[in-house]
């Protein structure tokens, strides 16, 4: 078992670096996924609107929009999910229990910092748009003004920050720890006496 995490150990430090980078990759993938799913939805709406508003008077195809959203949400989470599930396994089985312990420590610290930052930043951007829309900056900065247009851009980034990537980092912390715990015996067997990889 691992009783302490010594960052002077090269395998622990290696895991620490990879663990600290993992939440950033995860957050970037989830943010990009929101953009991809939204783009698919916009394309579908642009195809339907002319037929709905035009002489055809076509009924809106809600089911297709729901299908696009559902399929995109499942498809786009494959890569981030694989990253979270496989990272502790690769670290533990390939590089030993010390590397896995380092990865968990790095992912935990990095995820907490990033989740708090993303939730607060996204919330601030979202609220700034509402503040400007309500006339908080003055009547000359309401809807249609450059300030409002810029706040809409900020809100477009802020929403996935506070609603997708920030809360999802909670899963990163939990799932990496649970996977390491479930496969703890196998990770210990693939480690040498010092906690490094079996092949070293």
QUIGI-V646972 format. One record per residue. PSI is psi in whole degrees, -180 to 180 (none if undefined). OMEGA is omega in radians with two decimals (* if undefined). Layout:
BEGIN
psi=PSI omega=OMEGA
psi=PSI omega=OMEGA
END
This chain:
BEGIN
psi=158 omega=3.12
psi=114 omega=-3.12
psi=-26 omega=3.12
psi=156 omega=3.11
psi=105 omega=-3.11
psi=110 omega=-3.08
psi=-8 omega=3.04
psi=-16 omega=3.05
psi=127 omega=-3.07
psi=-34 omega=-3.14
psi=-37 omega=3.07
psi=-45 omega=-3.11
psi=-38 omega=3.08
psi=-48 omega=3.11
psi=-38 omega=3.13
psi=-43 omega=3.14
psi=-47 omega=3.14
psi=-39 omega=3.11
psi=-39 omega=3.14
psi=-30 omega=-3.13
psi=-26 omega=-3.03
psi=-47 omega=3.13
psi=-30 omega=3.13
psi=-42 omega=3.08
psi=-43 omega=3.13
psi=-46 omega=-3.12
psi=-40 omega=3.13
psi=-43 omega=3.12
psi=-43 omega=-3.12
psi=-37 omega=3.08
psi=-44 omega=3.13
psi=-36 omega=3.13
psi=-40 omega=3.11
psi=-43 omega=3.12
psi=-42 omega=3.13
psi=-46 omega=-3.14
psi=-41 omega=3.13
psi=-38 omega=3.13
psi=-41 omega=3.08
psi=-40 omega=3.14
psi=-42 omega=3.13
psi=-43 omega=3.13
psi=-43 omega=-3.14
psi=-42 omega=3.13
psi=-39 omega=3.12
psi=-27 omega=3.06
psi=-38 omega=-3.06
psi=-38 omega=-3.02
psi=-47 omega=3.14
psi=-34 omega=3.14
psi=-32 omega=3.13
psi=-43 omega=-3.07
psi=-20 omega=-3.07
psi=-168 omega=-3.10
psi=-22 omega=-3.13
psi=-29 omega=-3.10
psi=47 omega=-3.13
psi=143 omega=3.07
psi=141 omega=3.13
psi=138 omega=3.12
psi=84 omega=-3.09
psi=-37 omega=-3.08
psi=-39 omega=-3.14
psi=-39 omega=3.11
psi=-42 omega=3.12
psi=-40 omega=3.13
psi=-42 omega=3.13
psi=-47 omega=-3.12
psi=-45 omega=-3.12
psi=-48 omega=-3.13
psi=-39 omega=3.13
psi=-41 omega=-3.12
psi=-37 omega=3.12
psi=-46 omega=-3.10
psi=-44 omega=-3.04
psi=-15 omega=3.13
psi=-1 omega=3.14
psi=-51 omega=-3.11
psi=-49 omega=3.09
psi=-38 omega=3.12
psi=-43 omega=3.11
psi=-38 omega=3.11
psi=-48 omega=-3.09
psi=-41 omega=-3.08
psi=-41 omega=-3.03
psi=-26 omega=-3.09
psi=-52 omega=3.11
psi=-31 omega=3.12
psi=-45 omega=3.11
psi=-44 omega=3.14
psi=-46 omega=-3.07
psi=-48 omega=-3.09
psi=-31 omega=-3.10
psi=-33 omega=-3.01
psi=6 omega=3.02
psi=168 omega=-3.05
psi=-30 omega=3.11
psi=-41 omega=3.10
psi=-41 omega=3.12
psi=-41 omega=3.11
psi=-41 omega=3.09
psi=-42 omega=3.13
psi=-43 omega=3.13
psi=-42 omega=-3.13
psi=-46 omega=-3.14
psi=-44 omega=-3.13
psi=-39 omega=-3.13
psi=-53 omega=-3.09
psi=-46 omega=-3.11
psi=-41 omega=-3.13
psi=-43 omega=-3.14
psi=-49 omega=-3.13
psi=-45 omega=-3.08
psi=-40 omega=-3.13
psi=-45 omega=3.12
psi=-44 omega=-3.14
psi=-46 omega=-3.11
psi=-43 omega=-3.13
psi=-44 omega=-3.13
psi=-42 omega=-3.14
psi=-48 omega=3.13
psi=-42 omega=3.11
psi=-40 omega=3.14
psi=-44 omega=3.13
psi=-41 omega=3.13
psi=-46 omega=-3.11
psi=-30 omega=3.13
psi=-37 omega=3.10
psi=-43 omega=3.12
psi=-38 omega=-3.13
psi=-45 omega=3.14
psi=-41 omega=3.13
psi=-34 omega=-3.13
psi=-3 omega=3.12
psi=22 omega=-3.12
psi=-28 omega=3.13
psi=-4 omega=-3.09
psi=162 omega=-3.07
psi=-21 omega=-3.14
psi=-8 omega=-3.11
psi=30 omega=3.13
psi=-167 omega=-3.10
psi=137 omega=-3.13
psi=-20 omega=3.13
psi=164 omega=3.12
psi=-38 omega=3.13
psi=-41 omega=3.14
psi=-41 omega=3.11
psi=-42 omega=3.11
psi=-37 omega=3.13
psi=-31 omega=3.08
psi=-41 omega=3.08
psi=-44 omega=3.10
psi=-40 omega=3.13
psi=-33 omega=3.11
psi=-36 omega=3.08
psi=-37 omega=-3.07
psi=-37 omega=-3.12
psi=-52 omega=3.09
psi=-26 omega=3.09
psi=-51 omega=-3.04
psi=-23 omega=-3.06
psi=-22 omega=-3.07
psi=-71 omega=-2.99
psi=-44 omega=-3.13
psi=-58 omega=3.13
psi=-32 omega=-3.10
psi=-21 omega=3.13
psi=-20 omega=3.02
psi=-38 omega=3.11
psi=-38 omega=3.12
psi=-48 omega=-3.12
psi=-46 omega=-3.08
psi=-48 omega=-3.00
psi=-40 omega=3.10
psi=-41 omega=3.14
psi=-42 omega=-3.11
psi=-43 omega=3.11
psi=-44 omega=3.12
psi=-38 omega=-3.14
psi=-44 omega=-3.12
psi=-42 omega=-3.11
psi=20 omega=-3.09
psi=-43 omega=-3.13
psi=-45 omega=3.13
psi=-40 omega=3.13
psi=-41 omega=3.11
psi=-38 omega=-3.13
psi=-29 omega=3.13
psi=12 omega=3.12
psi=152 omega=3.06
psi=-176 omega=-3.05
psi=-33 omega=-3.13
psi=-6 omega=-3.12
psi=1 omega=3.10
psi=-173 omega=3.13
psi=150 omega=-3.10
psi=-25 omega=-3.07
psi=-6 omega=-3.10
psi=none omega=*
END
